[in-house]
């Protein structure tokens, strides 16, 4: 049997313009996992025989992106194993390859999420797990220290109350510029976070100049990065850069997650062999080959992969 990734690639290769949708649902919204309980389970309290998942769009799009990234880059599974664990990466790929979509969601929930990150309750004979919320809380923040960065700064004033400072972040939050300059706004905002610079020290009564070093990754350049873009307005997203320079490494645009505020629903877009696809687990036809790159006006995050070194 072909893996899911092989089936998707084959559908792209054999595509006809009149039908640009994948032939079966992929990672559908929600999920039901039936427990094959033996006699000993009768004495368990509380007793439930199935697990029902709700509002899984907060992890679905990222799980789809993670699957594509791992399959398209042969060295990334080994690298990610150092952060997420070899057993997790192997199990994740196996479950996705074999269309075990509810099980792969439970793998993420129980292996990577904290109990307080989701709601759960027993209703009749079902354990209901509700993932309603923010995808960055449910996914990005659970990538261990994969994207951890640090930036040091030094004040020129010897009397500064905090002359040496360190700013460490576990995720990459890209805030829109307070003043709208000309040029590529996203690249300018990324440079503001990562590049060295000199600013007036903000410590009370200081008045010195604070020099910020280049922001660097704490554990080396990760195989991919997720840029949190949820605070950006659609009018500031007219141009999305297809590559970025982060801490002396080049990163290429691989995909994005999109957020529909009216439906409070997340979907995703990604590339396979240069072809853009749109994934939306809530729809009956949930994986579609696009004629052109998507518009990123409902952007929640941008996902970039590290370019291969020449």
C-alpha positions as CSV (number, residue, x, y, z in Angstrom):
1,X,0.0,0.0,0.0
2,X,1.2,3.5,-0.9
3,X,1.9,5.9,1.9
4,X,-0.3,9.0,2.2
5,X,2.6,11.2,1.0
6,X,3.1,8.9,-2.1
7,X,-0.6,9.1,-2.8
8,X,-0.6,12.9,-2.6
9,X,2.5,13.2,-4.9
10,X,0.9,10.8,-7.4
11,X,-2.3,12.9,-7.4
12,X,-0.3,16.0,-8.2
13,X,1.5,14.3,-11.0
14,X,-1.6,12.8,-12.6
15,X,-3.8,15.8,-12.0
16,X,-6.4,17.0,-14.5
17,X,-7.7,20.5,-14.4
18,X,-11.3,19.4,-14.1
19,X,-10.6,17.7,-10.7
20,X,-8.0,19.3,-8.5
21,X,-9.0,17.6,-5.2
22,X,-7.4,14.7,-3.5
23,X,-9.5,11.5,-3.7
24,X,-10.1,11.0,0.0
25,X,-10.3,13.1,3.2
26,X,-7.0,13.8,4.8
27,X,-6.6,14.4,8.5
28,X,-10.4,15.3,8.9
29,X,-11.5,17.7,11.7
30,X,-12.2,16.0,15.0
31,X,-12.0,12.2,15.3
32,X,-13.3,9.2,17.1
33,X,-11.0,6.5,18.7
34,X,-12.7,3.3,19.8
35,X,-11.2,1.5,22.8
36,X,-11.1,-2.2,22.5
37,X,-11.6,-2.9,26.2
38,X,-11.2,-6.3,27.9
39,X,-12.9,-7.5,31.0
40,X,-10.6,-5.6,33.4
41,X,-11.9,-2.3,31.9
42,X,-15.4,-3.0,33.5
43,X,-14.0,-2.1,36.9
44,X,-12.4,1.2,35.7
45,X,-13.9,4.5,36.9
46,X,-14.9,6.5,35.0
47,X,-15.7,4.0,32.3
48,X,-15.6,5.0,28.6
49,X,-15.2,3.0,25.4
50,X,-14.3,5.7,22.9
51,X,-12.5,9.0,22.7
52,X,-14.0,11.9,20.8
53,X,-11.9,14.8,19.6
54,X,-13.4,18.3,19.0
55,X,-12.0,21.5,17.5
56,X,-8.8,19.9,16.3
57,X,-8.1,22.5,13.7
58,X,-5.8,24.1,16.3
59,X,-3.3,21.3,15.6
60,X,-4.5,19.8,12.3
61,X,-2.8,22.3,9.9
62,X,0.5,22.1,11.7
63,X,0.4,18.3,11.8
64,X,-0.1,18.3,8.0
65,X,2.8,20.8,7.5
66,X,5.0,18.8,9.8
67,X,4.3,15.6,7.8
68,X,5.1,17.3,4.5
69,X,8.3,18.8,5.8
70,X,9.6,15.5,7.2
71,X,8.9,13.7,4.0
72,X,10.3,16.3,1.6
73,X,13.6,16.7,3.5
74,X,15.5,13.4,4.2
75,X,17.7,14.8,6.9
76,X,15.0,16.5,8.9
77,X,13.6,13.4,10.7
78,X,17.0,12.8,12.3
79,X,17.4,16.4,13.3
80,X,13.9,16.7,14.7
81,X,14.4,13.5,16.7
82,X,17.0,15.4,18.8
83,X,14.2,17.8,19.9
84,X,11.0,15.8,19.7
85,X,12.4,12.3,20.4
86,X,13.1,9.5,17.9
87,X,10.2,7.4,19.0
88,X,7.7,10.3,18.5
89,X,9.0,11.2,15.0
90,X,9.0,7.5,13.9
91,X,5.5,6.9,15.3
92,X,4.2,10.2,13.9
93,X,5.4,9.3,10.3
94,X,4.0,5.8,10.6
95,X,0.6,6.9,11.7
96,X,0.3,9.6,9.0
97,X,1.7,7.2,6.3
98,X,-1.0,4.6,7.2
99,X,-4.0,7.1,7.4
100,X,-4.3,6.7,11.2
101,X,-5.5,10.3,11.6
102,X,-7.3,10.2,15.0
103,X,-4.4,8.2,16.5
104,X,-1.8,10.7,15.3
105,X,-3.8,13.5,16.9
106,X,-3.9,11.6,20.2
107,X,-0.1,11.1,19.9
108,X,0.4,14.8,19.7
109,X,-2.1,15.5,22.6
110,X,-0.7,13.0,25.0
111,X,3.0,13.2,24.1
112,X,3.5,16.9,23.5
113,X,0.6,18.9,25.2
114,X,0.1,19.6,28.9
115,X,-3.2,18.6,30.5
116,X,-4.1,22.2,31.2
117,X,-3.9,23.1,27.5
118,X,-7.2,21.4,26.6
119,X,-10.5,20.5,28.1
120,X,-11.7,17.0,28.7
121,X,-14.8,15.4,30.2
122,X,-16.6,12.1,30.3
123,X,-20.0,12.2,28.7
124,X,-21.9,8.9,28.8
125,X,-19.4,6.3,27.5
126,X,-17.1,8.8,25.7
127,X,-14.1,10.8,26.8
128,X,-14.4,14.1,25.0
129,X,-11.2,16.1,24.4
130,X,-11.8,19.7,23.2
131,X,-8.9,21.6,21.6
132,X,-10.7,24.9,21.0
133,X,-8.3,27.8,21.4
134,X,-5.2,29.1,19.7
135,X,-3.0,27.0,17.4
136,X,0.2,28.6,18.7
137,X,-0.7,27.6,22.3
138,X,-1.6,24.1,21.2
139,X,1.2,23.4,18.7
140,X,4.0,25.9,18.4
141,X,4.7,26.3,22.1
142,X,5.0,22.5,22.4
143,X,8.0,22.2,20.0
144,X,10.3,21.9,23.0
145,X,13.3,24.2,22.5
146,X,13.4,23.8,18.7
147,X,13.2,27.5,17.9
148,X,14.7,29.0,21.1
149,X,16.7,32.1,20.5
150,X,18.7,34.5,22.6
151,X,19.9,38.1,22.1
152,X,22.3,39.9,24.4
153,X,22.5,43.7,24.9
154,X,25.0,46.0,26.5
155,X,24.5,49.6,27.7
156,X,27.2,52.2,27.1
157,X,26.4,53.9,30.4
158,X,28.5,52.3,33.3
159,X,25.8,53.5,35.8
160,X,22.9,51.7,34.0
161,X,21.0,49.7,36.6
162,X,20.9,46.7,34.3
163,X,23.9,47.2,32.0
164,X,24.0,43.6,30.5
165,X,20.7,42.0,29.5
166,X,19.6,38.7,27.8
167,X,16.4,38.2,26.0
168,X,15.5,34.5,25.4
169,X,12.4,33.4,23.5
170,X,11.1,29.9,22.9
171,X,8.9,30.9,19.9
172,X,9.3,33.5,17.1
173,X,6.7,36.2,17.4
174,X,6.9,38.7,14.6
175,X,5.2,42.0,15.5
176,X,4.2,44.5,12.8
177,X,6.2,47.7,12.7
178,X,4.7,50.5,14.7
179,X,5.5,52.9,11.9
180,X,4.7,51.6,8.4
181,X,7.9,52.1,6.3
182,X,8.3,51.4,2.6
183,X,9.5,48.0,1.5
184,X,8.9,44.4,2.6
185,X,7.2,44.8,6.0
186,X,7.6,41.2,7.1
187,X,11.3,41.1,6.2
188,X,11.8,44.4,8.0
189,X,10.0,43.1,11.1
190,X,12.1,39.9,11.1
191,X,15.3,41.9,10.8
192,X,14.2,44.0,13.7
193,X,13.9,40.9,15.9
194,X,17.1,39.1,14.7
195,X,19.6,41.7,13.5
196,X,22.1,43.7,15.7
197,X,21.1,47.3,16.4
198,X,21.7,50.3,18.7
199,X,18.9,52.1,20.5
200,X,18.5,54.4,23.4
201,X,18.5,52.5,26.7
202,X,15.0,52.3,28.2
203,X,16.1,51.8,31.8
204,X,14.8,54.6,34.0
205,X,17.3,57.5,34.3
206,X,19.9,55.9,32.2
207,X,20.2,57.8,28.9
208,X,22.9,55.6,27.5
209,X,23.0,53.7,24.2
210,X,22.1,50.0,24.2
211,X,23.8,47.8,21.7
212,X,21.9,44.6,20.8
213,X,23.9,41.7,19.4
214,X,22.5,39.5,16.6
215,X,19.8,37.1,17.8
216,X,21.0,33.5,17.6
217,X,19.4,30.1,17.9
218,X,20.2,28.5,21.2
219,X,20.6,24.9,19.8
220,X,21.7,25.7,16.3
221,X,19.6,26.6,13.3
222,X,16.5,24.4,13.4
223,X,15.3,22.6,10.3
224,X,12.1,24.7,10.2
225,X,10.8,27.8,11.9
226,X,7.2,29.0,12.6
227,X,6.7,32.7,12.5
228,X,3.7,33.8,14.7
229,X,1.9,36.4,12.5
230,X,-1.4,36.5,14.3
231,X,-1.2,40.3,15.2
232,X,-0.8,41.4,11.6
233,X,-3.6,43.1,9.6
234,X,-4.5,41.8,6.2
235,X,-3.6,45.1,4.5
236,X,0.0,44.7,5.7
237,X,0.4,41.3,4.1
238,X,0.3,42.2,0.5
239,X,3.8,40.7,0.0
240,X,5.1,37.6,1.7
241,X,8.8,36.9,1.3
242,X,9.7,33.5,-0.2
243,X,13.0,33.5,1.7
244,X,14.4,35.0,4.9
245,X,17.9,35.3,6.4
246,X,17.8,34.2,10.0
247,X,20.9,34.2,12.1
248,X,23.3,33.6,9.1
249,X,21.0,30.9,7.7
250,X,18.7,31.1,4.7
251,X,15.1,29.8,5.1
252,X,12.6,29.1,2.3
253,X,8.9,29.5,2.5
254,X,7.2,26.1,2.8
255,X,3.7,26.9,3.9
256,X,1.4,28.8,6.2
257,X,-1.6,28.5,8.5
258,X,-4.7,30.7,7.9
259,X,-7.3,31.8,10.4
260,X,-10.9,32.6,9.6
261,X,-12.1,34.9,12.5
262,X,-15.8,34.5,11.6
263,X,-15.7,30.7,11.9
264,X,-12.8,30.7,14.4
265,X,-11.2,28.1,12.2
266,X,-7.7,27.3,11.1
267,X,-6.6,25.8,7.7
268,X,-3.2,25.5,6.0
269,X,-1.4,25.9,2.7
270,X,1.9,24.2,1.8
271,X,4.1,23.3,-1.2
272,X,5.0,19.8,-2.5
273,X,7.4,19.8,-5.4
274,X,6.7,23.4,-6.1
275,X,2.9,22.9,-6.2
276,X,0.7,24.7,-3.7
277,X,-2.0,22.8,-1.9
278,X,-4.7,24.0,0.5
279,X,-5.8,21.8,3.4
280,X,-9.0,22.4,5.5
281,X,-9.9,19.5,7.7
282,X,-13.5,20.8,8.2
283,X,-14.5,20.4,4.6
284,X,-15.6,17.3,2.9
285,X,-13.1,17.8,0.1
286,X,-10.3,19.0,2.3
287,X,-7.1,18.8,0.2
288,X,-7.0,20.8,-3.0
289,X,-4.3,21.5,-5.6
290,X,-4.2,25.3,-6.2
291,X,-3.6,26.9,-9.6
292,X,-1.4,29.6,-8.0
293,X,0.2,30.4,-4.6
294,X,-2.5,31.3,-2.1
295,X,-3.3,34.7,-0.8
296,X,-2.1,35.2,2.7
297,X,-4.6,37.7,3.9
298,X,-5.9,35.6,6.7
299,X,-2.5,34.7,8.0
300,X,-1.8,33.1,11.4
301,X,1.7,31.8,10.8
302,X,4.4,31.4,8.2
303,X,6.5,28.2,8.0
304,X,10.0,28.3,6.5
305,X,12.4,25.4,6.1
306,X,16.2,25.8,6.3
307,X,17.8,25.8,2.8
308,X,20.3,23.1,2.0
309,X,23.9,24.3,2.3
310,X,25.8,24.4,-0.9
